[in-house]
Amino acid sequence: MAVTKPLVIELPTFDRKFWDGTFRHTQIGTGAIGGKARGLVSIKDLLAKHIDSSSFPGLKIEVPTLAVIATDPFDQFISQNRLSELPFEEMSDDRIANAFQKSDLPFELLGDLRALIVQVRTPLAIRSSSLLEDARERPFAGVYATKMIPNNQADPDTRFRRLVEAIKFVYASTFFREARDYIRTTGMRLSDEKMAVIIQEVVGQRRGDRFCPVISGVARSYNFYPIAPARPEEGVATLALGLGKTIVDGGIGWTYSPAHPKKPPPFASMEQLIKSTQTEFWAVNMGRPPAYDPTSETEYLVRANLSDAERDGVLDLLASTYDFERDRVIPGIGADGPRILDFSPMLVQEQFPLNEVVKALLKAAEHAADAKVEIEFAITLQGGSLEPVKARLGFLQLRPMVVSDQLVEVTAEDLSNTRAIVASDMVMGNGIADDIQDVVFVRPECFSPAETLAIALQLERINQELQAQHRRFLLIGFGRWGSSHPSLGIPVDWSQISGARAIVEATLQGMNVELSQGSHFFHNLSSFGASYFMVRHGGRHGINWDWLNQQAVVSETDLVRHVRLAKNLVVRIDGRTSRGVILWQE
């Protein structure tokens, strides 16, 4: 695959002032600023042109203050420490990270970093911005590292060391296994990639020993899994309390259609609603320093629960309460009972125009990108039900999406075809494929959430074998693919199943989780053109397990089976109706 020459964008030169300099978005060093930083620059411009701030009084919308270390310092760091000579294929990620920590950043870079850290005493996000990142076809979403540091130590020397360690960690992630595998999947070479690094303020507020936004969100202008009356072109949004890591790692958030914000997801019961909404959140740890671990992305992060959030006073506009006696959900937290993070005070009672803001941002981002888009944002709030709400929205990311316009028709009758091994009316993708002869599936009779880590490793081995043979395959499993939480599904990264041409996400009676649309894993999946079938437990359409179990076994373990068919399967997906069917050929 030919490498597209990146659009050259230069930011104003960093003037050794982060907060009170002439410019709020600056560049350290020469070279390219990378895909993520380019997206942030375009966001800055679109906010000025397309968002009418007077429409949202009390709300400040902006790209948080940042400085970008361009790619030339990365090249110099790699060269002067001879890091390109490391045997990356033989090294674990930990060994690679440690080798980078032992290396020295270019001397010319240290003065600017020291000047920045002396004046900044609030949390910083050290984010990747590689040349290839956030491209439309191959976005590298979540492949490289982001590290957040509290940056609240009294000693500037300590803050400086932590910043340097975080930058080296992001540099090292360029060569981690997942990144190498992902680059191979794109047809590019590791030498095609270069890393810029964004140093950006974390949007949030400190409450006790935790620092985080009240709301993080991911919104898409195209919904691959609409539930009536929602339509694909009306988009989809996922909201969560705390840092956005909850959403992008495939955790539990509140997903809804911006065109129908008052319509809740189709939970079968109150029990399922309570089990399927967020109960924990991520924050930056501002308290006692954790065990020293510069090679961990979550070194300075901490998890907390809804009780912590309620004591912090942040649930007023986010939660509802379950009333046991009347068996119903009441917006707000004025009554006693379990809290349900459904954002009802905002989405239903409209105490804050969150949904109108999301729709305005999606419209502006689509206009800027000239494509369907995914955006990420974080919001802080002050005030509540008894006083006017003042808020700040930090616009954190814009990625273009790949949405096929090929015309394929799959009717309701097609889903009942006797040759269907998988049929669903909740399918992501569009088009026809007939190049699959291998099926890899998690054995339903052996599946347990306790085994999901083992399943991920077994799937990785089969994927490697099929990739070496250049054989694409159908993958079937349970729960949410790519979730970082093993109880929600199988915690694979994209490189572990990169040979999958079509993927099925099935639910079970004991694992009936929501869909994966907000995660980085899901964005990479859609961008590679892999089709994605959702099959709900007990639904009208499903999986023909009897037929699959009769096929010739290539290999199997106690948890996973790989079969090879006599003839290729045919995958047909109608993106207009979200119907899809996978047929065996006679």
GUKOLTOR-66409 format. One line per 3 residues: number of its first residue (from 1); for each residue x, y, z of C-alpha. Coordinates in Angstrom, 3 decimals. Each point is the difference from the previous one (the first is absolute). Layout:
# GUKOLTOR-66409
NUM> X:Y:Z | ...
This chain:
# GUKOLTOR-66409
1> 0.000:0.000:0.000 | 1.347:3.398:-0.952 | 0.551:2.411:2.848
4> -1.977:3.211:-0.390 | 2.158:3.035:0.607 | -1.478:1.732:3.054
7> -1.455:3.470:-0.256 | 2.613:2.410:1.329 | -1.407:2.117:2.810
10> 2.208:2.156:2.192 | -1.066:1.391:3.347 | 1.500:3.114:1.557
13> 3.330:-0.712:1.673 | -0.181:-0.745:3.715 | 1.117:3.144:1.830
16> 0.680:-1.799:3.301 | -3.360:1.135:1.364 | -2.818:-2.520:0.224
19> -2.856:1.922:1.614 | 0.667:3.653:-0.645 | 1.903:-0.011:-3.264
22> -1.132:1.725:-3.174 | -1.378:-3.285:-1.380 | -1.812:-2.887:1.754
25> 0.970:-2.633:-2.586 | 3.728:-0.087:-0.772 | 2.769:-2.199:-1.408
28> 3.299:-1.147:1.482 | 2.661:-1.028:-2.492 | -0.222:-0.395:-3.763
31> -1.676:-2.570:-2.213 | -3.590:-1.231:-0.287 | -2.539:0.278:2.826
34> -1.787:-3.297:-0.779 | -3.575:-0.960:-0.747 | -1.556:0.569:3.420
37> 1.499:3.492:0.309 | -1.131:0.850:-3.547 | -3.516:-0.984:1.040
40> 0.174:2.260:3.042 | 1.102:2.919:-2.152 | -2.977:-0.561:-2.303
43> -2.287:-0.184:3.035 | 1.302:3.366:1.208 | -0.860:1.552:-3.351
46> -3.428:-1.623:-0.324 | -1.040:1.126:3.486 | 0.716:3.581:-0.989
49> -1.890:-0.271:-3.302 | -2.943:-2.306:0.649 | -0.964:0.115:3.681
52> -2.112:2.927:1.154 | 1.052:0.464:3.622 | -3.060:2.171:0.686
55> -2.177:-3.089:-0.540 | 1.446:-1.566:3.142 | 0.259:2.641:2.738
58> 2.062:-1.088:2.950 | 1.938:-2.530:-2.102 | 3.573:0.543:-1.192
61> 1.053:-2.273:-2.894 | 3.702:-0.206:-0.868 | 2.970:-2.179:-0.809
64> 1.986:-0.310:3.257 | 3.408:1.678:0.164 | 2.746:-2.127:-1.565
67> 3.555:-0.094:-1.260 | 1.042:-2.519:-2.677 | 3.475:-1.512:-0.130
70> 0.425:-0.452:-3.764 | 1.562:-3.049:-1.666 | 3.607:1.159:-0.464
73> 0.815:-0.365:3.734 | -1.390:-3.560:-0.211 | 2.350:-0.809:-2.890
76> 2.910:1.515:1.930 | -0.901:-1.966:3.149 | -0.126:-3.288:-1.919
79> 3.242:0.739:-1.849 | 2.180:1.298:2.838 | -0.956:-2.939:2.242
82> 0.247:-2.550:-2.867 | -3.424:-1.312:0.936 | -0.843:-1.103:-3.541
85> 2.592:-2.756:0.469 | -2.047:-1.672:2.748 | -1.423:-3.453:-0.894
88> -3.620:1.142:0.493 | -1.519:-3.256:-1.261 | 1.816:-1.895:2.748
91> -0.828:2.473:2.786 | -3.044:0.355:2.225 | -1.662:3.396:0.269
94> 1.395:0.373:3.531 | 3.563:-0.565:-1.223 | -0.484:2.521:-2.809
97> -1.424:2.565:2.421 | 2.883:-0.506:2.417 | 2.559:0.435:-2.784
100> -1.604:3.306:-0.938 | -0.088:1.159:3.636 | 3.762:-0.562:0.231
103> 0.610:2.179:-3.058 | 0.476:3.779:-0.056 | -2.285:2.515:-1.673
106> 1.723:2.491:-2.350 | 1.676:2.750:1.997 | -1.701:2.685:-2.102
109> -3.401:-1.258:1.134 | 0.688:0.079:3.734 | 0.085:3.783:0.391
112> -3.521:0.449:-1.389 | -1.354:-2.880:2.084 | 1.595:1.398:3.136
115> -1.464:3.448:-0.644 | -3.444:-1.491:-0.550 | -0.025:-2.127:3.117
118> 1.264:2.751:2.323 | -3.154:2.057:-0.599 | -2.587:-2.818:-0.279
121> -1.267:-1.692:3.158 | -3.179:-1.716:-1.276 | -0.465:-3.420:-1.630
124> 1.318:-0.515:-3.517 | -0.870:-2.556:-2.664 | 2.999:-1.156:-2.034
127> -1.612:-1.220:-3.239 | 1.264:-1.677:-3.154 | -0.318:1.800:-3.346
130> 1.717:-2.159:-2.579 | 0.232:0.676:-3.725 | -2.443:-2.798:-0.764
133> -2.413:0.611:2.866 | -3.641:1.024:-0.608 | 0.101:-0.586:-3.752
136> -3.403:-0.866:-1.468 | 0.910:-3.471:-1.267 | 2.430:-1.089:2.733
139> -0.595:2.111:3.126 | 2.279:-1.801:2.542 | -2.651:0.837:2.615
142> 1.278:-0.941:3.452 | 3.036:-1.839:-1.396 | 2.557:2.383:1.490
145> 0.303:1.108:3.613 | -1.426:2.922:1.916 | 1.331:0.627:3.490
148> -1.531:2.393:2.509 | 2.139:1.439:2.768 | -1.281:1.871:3.105
151> 2.802:2.550:-0.256 | -0.778:1.267:3.498 | 3.275:-0.743:1.780
154> 1.509:3.002:1.785 | 3.447:-0.691:-1.432 | 0.342:1.111:-3.673
157> 2.810:-2.542:-0.467 | -2.417:-2.821:0.812 | -2.655:1.404:-2.329
160> 2.611:0.319:-2.744 | 1.128:-3.630:0.399 | -3.591:-1.250:-0.173
163> -0.633:2.008:-3.176 | 3.151:-1.367:-1.637 | -0.930:-3.558:0.983
166> -3.458:0.412:-1.513 | 1.412:1.319:-3.284 | 2.424:-2.947:-0.219
169> -2.887:-2.385:0.669 | -2.023:1.436:-2.888 | 3.087:-0.213:-2.234
172> 0.467:-3.640:1.010 | -3.603:-0.872:-0.855 | 0.874:0.608:-3.668
175> 1.827:-3.341:0.142 | -2.302:-2.029:2.279 | -1.390:-3.287:-1.314
178> -3.500:1.300:-0.716 | 1.383:2.938:-2.000 | 2.352:-2.232:-2.006
181> -2.800:-2.460:-0.778 | -2.369:2.803:-0.931 | 2.521:1.571:-2.373
184> 0.560:-3.384:-1.666 | -3.747:-0.334:-0.473 | -0.091:3.344:-1.847
187> 2.724:-1.106:-2.418 | 2.346:2.717:1.226 | 3.435:-0.265:1.589
190> 1.050:0.978:3.508 | 2.508:2.386:-1.578 | -2.940:1.906:-1.549
193> -1.134:1.083:3.452 | 1.245:2.928:2.085 | -1.337:1.208:3.324
196> -0.919:3.506:1.078 | -1.176:0.495:3.602 | -2.752:2.282:1.297
199> 0.371:1.486:3.485 | -3.507:1.139:0.908 | -1.836:1.175:3.082
202> -2.463:-2.552:1.374 | -3.542:1.349:-0.011 | -1.368:-0.523:3.487
205> -0.335:1.130:3.582 | 1.658:-1.202:3.175 | -2.175:-1.548:2.667
208> 2.003:-1.440:2.853 | 2.752:-2.202:-1.377 | -1.648:-0.409:-3.425
211> 0.067:2.188:-3.108 | -2.298:-0.625:-2.956 | -2.768:1.510:-2.120
214> -3.597:-0.481:1.073 | -0.914:-1.352:-3.444 | 2.019:-1.605:-2.770
217> -1.605:-0.737:-3.317 | 0.501:-1.617:-3.389 | -2.450:0.831:-2.771
220> -0.300:-1.250:-3.575 | -1.946:1.564:-2.831 | -0.846:-3.478:-1.332
223> -1.623:-2.739:2.089 | 0.861:-3.523:-1.102 | -2.499:-1.547:2.453
226> -3.106:2.213:0.047 | -2.998:-1.147:2.016 | -3.366:1.231:-1.322
229> -1.021:2.754:-0.298 | 3.657:1.074:-0.338 | 1.567:-0.010:-3.492
232> 3.700:-0.523:-0.874 | 0.522:3.556:-1.260 | -1.283:1.433:3.303
235> 3.171:-1.094:1.779 | 0.685:-1.384:3.456 | 1.613:1.268:3.224
238> 1.460:-1.701:3.060 | 0.428:1.871:3.297 | 1.871:-0.956:3.158
241> 0.955:1.467:3.344 | 3.716:0.750:0.400 | 2.824:-0.443:-2.488
244> -0.853:-1.203:-3.502 | 2.100:-3.140:0.513 | -3.239:-1.665:1.122
247> -1.507:0.400:-3.480 | 2.967:-0.416:-2.315 | 1.142:-3.179:1.754
250> -3.419:-1.564:-0.533 | -1.351:0.472:3.527 | -3.570:0.808:1.024
253> -1.452:3.370:-0.986 | -3.435:1.387:-0.884 | -0.671:-0.304:-3.747
256> -2.864:1.845:-1.691 | -1.100:1.557:-3.292 | 0.438:3.803:-0.101
259> -3.218:0.150:-2.045 | -1.899:-1.861:2.738 | 1.734:0.895:3.278
262> -3.000:-0.882:2.177 | -0.299:-3.557:-1.315 | 1.939:-2.367:2.298
265> 1.868:-3.080:-1.255 | -2.249:-3.093:-0.231 | 0.768:-1.620:3.345
268> -2.150:-3.047:0.709 | -0.407:0.751:3.715 | 0.932:2.403:2.779
271> 2.555:-2.526:1.203 | 1.697:0.017:-3.395 | -0.083:3.814:-0.069
274> 1.754:0.225:3.365 | 2.594:-2.631:-0.976 | 0.664:1.572:-3.404
277> 0.727:3.593:1.022 | 3.251:1.499:1.236 | 0.963:-0.639:3.625
280> 3.729:0.926:-0.068 | 1.982:2.855:-1.528 | 3.610:0.921:-0.729
283> 1.808:3.045:1.402 | 3.541:1.327:0.331 | 1.441:-0.871:3.405
286> 0.945:3.258:1.749 | 0.671:-1.612:3.359 | 2.686:-2.300:1.314
289> 2.430:-0.916:-2.797 | -0.516:-3.543:-1.331 | 2.702:-2.610:-0.375
292> 2.574:1.286:-2.485 | -0.724:-1.516:-3.414 | 0.915:2.276:-2.942
295> -0.820:-2.782:-2.487 | -3.683:-0.163:1.023 | -2.606:2.121:-1.791
298> -2.201:0.039:3.116 | 2.779:0.785:2.505 | -1.699:3.203:1.187
301> -3.630:-0.995:-0.528 | -2.453:-1.221:2.613 | -3.481:-1.539:-0.074
304> -2.853:1.225:2.182 | -3.713:-0.865:0.308 | -3.361:1.797:-0.059
307> -0.015:0.422:3.777 | 3.248:1.953:-0.319 | -1.533:2.103:-2.771
310> -3.099:0.738:2.069 | 2.144:1.124:2.942 | 1.848:2.238:-2.462
313> -3.333:1.573:-0.963 | 0.172:-0.752:-3.735 | -2.999:-2.289:-0.516
316> -2.779:2.631:0.113 | -0.157:0.423:-3.793 | 1.179:-3.503:-0.915
319> -1.996:-2.583:1.926 | -3.472:-1.347:0.654 | -1.212:-2.066:2.950
322> -1.761:-3.359:-0.008 | -3.160:0.031:2.132 | -0.494:-3.551:1.321
325> -3.566:0.537:1.209 | -1.313:1.358:-3.307 | 2.460:-1.989:-2.151
328> 0.961:2.995:-2.092 | 2.889:2.358:-0.653 | -0.231:3.600:1.240
331> 2.280:2.647:-1.578 | 2.406:1.550:2.511 | 1.344:-1.104:3.361
334> -2.593:1.552:2.309 | -1.316:-3.358:1.201 | 1.660:-2.996:1.639
337> 0.878:-2.981:-2.147 | 2.592:-1.331:-2.468 | 1.453:2.667:-2.290
340> -0.219:-0.564:-3.749 | 2.370:1.980:-2.202 | -2.412:0.770:-2.872
343> 0.615:3.775:-0.300 | -3.777:0.434:0.187 | 0.079:3.455:1.673
346> 1.759:1.240:-3.154 | -1.449:-2.182:-2.752 | -3.604:-0.264:1.233
349> -0.552:3.001:2.283 | 2.383:2.188:-2.025 | 1.493:1.740:3.038
352> 3.107:0.490:-2.162 | -0.009:-0.003:-3.849 | 2.530:-2.817:-0.303
355> -1.700:-1.708:-2.928 | -0.366:3.216:-1.995 | 3.725:0.606:0.486
358> 0.834:-3.523:-1.209 | -2.129:0.463:-3.136 | 1.577:3.379:-0.743
361> 3.522:-1.390:0.389 | -0.716:-2.996:-2.252 | -1.453:2.250:-2.695
364> 2.987:2.348:0.129 | 2.503:-2.888:0.018 | -1.670:-1.642:-3.024
367> 0.210:3.284:-1.854 | 3.694:0.369:0.820 | 0.935:-3.599:-0.890
370> -2.390:-0.346:-2.970 | -0.750:-3.491:1.320 | -1.798:-1.870:2.729
373> 1.953:0.576:3.210 | 0.714:-1.169:3.512 | 0.735:2.604:2.665
376> 1.200:-0.181:3.607 | -0.627:2.625:2.658 | 0.097:0.637:3.757
379> -2.204:2.298:2.078 | 0.325:1.642:3.397 | -3.082:1.334:1.793
382> -0.698:2.449:2.779 | -3.443:0.618:1.450 | -3.006:-2.292:-0.088
385> -3.720:-0.178:0.539 | -0.095:3.038:2.322 | 2.282:2.352:-1.942
388> 0.969:0.662:-3.637 | 2.429:-2.516:-1.446 | 3.340:1.242:-1.274
391> 2.006:-2.406:-2.095 | 3.149:-0.423:-2.025 | 0.246:-2.458:-2.898
394> 3.436:-1.082:-1.137 | -0.073:-1.309:-3.581 | 2.635:-2.756:0.025
397> -0.053:-1.833:-3.313 | -1.499:-0.187:-3.481 | 0.314:-3.058:-2.244
400> -1.607:-0.577:-3.407 | -2.000:-3.220:-0.370 | -0.218:-2.477:-2.867
403> -3.610:-0.646:-1.079 | -0.567:-2.046:-3.162 | -2.659:1.067:-2.513
406> -0.143:-3.300:-1.954 | -3.609:-1.004:-0.735 | -0.841:-3.417:1.509
409> -3.495:-1.218:0.842 | -0.679:-2.439:2.848 | -3.686:-0.514:0.690
412> -1.675:-1.197:3.183 | -0.707:-3.293:-1.788 | 3.725:-0.444:-0.763
415> 0.689:-0.182:3.733 | -2.042:-3.218:0.159 | 1.947:-1.731:-2.806
418> 0.594:-3.658:0.885 | 3.657:0.350:-1.095 | 0.684:2.846:2.459
421> 2.548:-0.796:2.672 | -0.252:3.567:1.386 | -2.844:2.475:-0.519
424> -0.610:3.331:1.708 | -1.826:3.294:-0.393 | 2.753:1.765:1.971
427> 3.001:-0.047:-2.309 | 2.802:2.471:-0.667 | 1.370:0.313:-3.492
430> -1.276:-0.145:-3.558 | 0.757:-2.208:-2.987 | 0.642:-3.589:-1.059
433> 2.960:-2.253:0.802 | 0.637:-3.574:-1.154 | 3.622:-0.592:1.031
436> -0.540:-1.769:3.350 | 0.585:-3.743:0.351 | 1.108:-0.119:3.638
439> -2.126:0.529:3.088 | 1.483:0.565:3.477 | -2.486:-0.041:2.851
442> -0.088:-0.004:3.754 | -1.675:-3.200:1.125 | -3.299:1.060:1.635
445> -0.196:-3.026:2.281 | 3.415:0.875:1.480 | -0.252:3.792:0.163
448> 0.430:1.794:3.317 | 0.839:3.662:0.723 | 2.776:-1.350:2.223
451> 1.694:-1.481:-3.092 | -0.053:3.045:-2.269 | 3.719:0.786:0.405
454> 0.905:-3.582:-0.929 | -2.361:0.160:-2.980 | 1.733:3.165:-1.252
457> 3.399:-1.721:0.026 | -1.332:-3.099:-1.774 | -1.606:2.161:-2.690
460> 3.270:1.888:-0.455 | 1.841:-3.253:-0.832 | -2.615:-1.060:-2.555
463> -0.019:3.486:-1.538 | 3.776:-0.118:-0.437 | -0.201:-3.381:-1.722
466> -2.739:1.100:-2.399 | 1.713:3.306:-0.713 | 3.175:-1.882:-0.979
469> -2.131:-2.034:-2.430 | -1.759:3.150:-1.295 | -3.375:-1.440:0.953
472> -2.795:2.324:1.163 | -2.505:-1.449:2.452 | -3.347:0.384:1.737
475> 0.323:0.562:3.742 | -2.816:-0.721:2.463 | 0.113:0.756:3.725
478> -1.957:1.262:2.987 | -0.259:3.335:1.758 | 1.680:3.175:-1.155
481> 3.030:-0.539:-2.240 | 2.969:2.151:0.979 | -1.284:0.917:3.454
484> 2.685:0.777:2.576 | -2.314:-1.485:2.645 | 0.040:-3.836:-0.249
487> -3.456:-0.301:1.561 | -1.491:1.896:-2.965 | 1.549:-2.071:-2.747
490> 3.226:-1.253:-1.545 | 2.834:2.538:0.541 | 1.779:-0.349:-3.343
493> 1.753:2.863:-1.734 | -0.390:0.413:-3.744 | 3.313:-1.680:-0.847
496> -1.112:-3.229:1.724 | -2.903:-0.496:-2.435 | 1.199:2.094:-2.955
499> -0.658:-2.771:-2.522 | -3.731:-0.047:0.688 | -2.068:0.934:-3.073
502> -3.277:-0.159:1.914 | -0.536:0.053:3.752 | -2.984:-1.102:2.056
505> -0.679:1.381:3.465 | -2.579:-2.205:1.707 | -1.574:0.386:3.407
508> -0.888:-2.661:2.515 | -2.545:-0.070:2.772 | 2.749:0.857:2.486
511> 1.812:2.509:-2.250 | -2.509:2.268:-1.717 | 2.136:3.131:-0.397
514> -0.495:3.039:-2.204 | 1.745:0.448:-3.339 | 3.580:1.096:-0.652
517> -0.436:3.193:-2.044 | 1.890:2.455:2.179 | 3.264:-1.914:0.351
520> 3.278:0.510:-1.848 | -0.161:-3.693:-0.882 | -3.311:0.542:-1.774
523> 1.294:3.009:-1.954 | 2.979:-1.981:-1.327 | -2.319:-2.865:-0.895
526> -2.298:2.186:-2.091 | 2.919:1.738:-1.698 | 1.476:-3.331:-1.166
529> -3.296:-0.910:-1.623 | -0.641:-3.026:2.197 | -3.688:-0.783:0.387
532> -1.464:-0.330:3.462 | -3.090:-2.017:0.987 | -1.822:0.415:3.297
535> -2.080:-3.019:1.038 | -2.056:0.372:3.149 | -0.796:-2.915:2.272
538> -3.583:-1.123:-0.479 | -0.535:2.154:-3.098 | -1.861:-0.915:-3.193
541> 3.230:-0.672:-1.909 | 3.120:-1.735:1.163 | 2.916:-2.349:-0.633
544> -0.282:-3.531:-1.418 | 2.201:-1.734:2.546 | -1.053:-3.492:-1.102
547> 1.270:0.639:-3.536 | 3.274:1.519:1.225 | 0.706:-2.953:2.272
550> -0.328:-2.400:-2.950 | 2.785:1.653:-2.028 | 3.540:-1.329:-0.367
553> 2.147:0.996:2.982 | 3.422:1.481:-0.752 | 0.886:0.558:3.654
556> -1.719:0.448:3.326 | 0.665:0.694:3.639 | -2.196:-0.287:3.042
559> -1.408:3.467:-0.833 | 0.374:0.683:-3.743 | -0.613:-2.008:-3.192
562> 1.310:0.666:-3.532 | -1.878:-1.680:-2.880 | 0.562:0.098:-3.767
565> -2.886:-0.243:-2.462 | -0.227:-1.826:-3.311 | -1.097:3.222:-1.754
568> 0.315:3.697:0.750 | -2.673:1.794:1.992 | -1.941:2.919:-1.446
571> -0.414:3.069:2.209 | -2.720:2.472:-1.024 | -0.581:3.250:1.933
574> -2.553:2.704:-0.724 | 1.314:3.142:1.678 | -3.278:1.865:-0.573
577> -2.014:-2.424:2.129 | 2.836:-1.435:2.183 | -1.034:-3.494:-1.102
580> 2.626:-2.618:-0.708 | 0.238:-3.697:-0.720 | 2.880:-2.504:-0.305
583> -0.870:-2.935:-2.268 | 1.657:-3.347:-0.644 | 0.084:-1.149:-3.634
586> -1.389:-3.320:-1.188
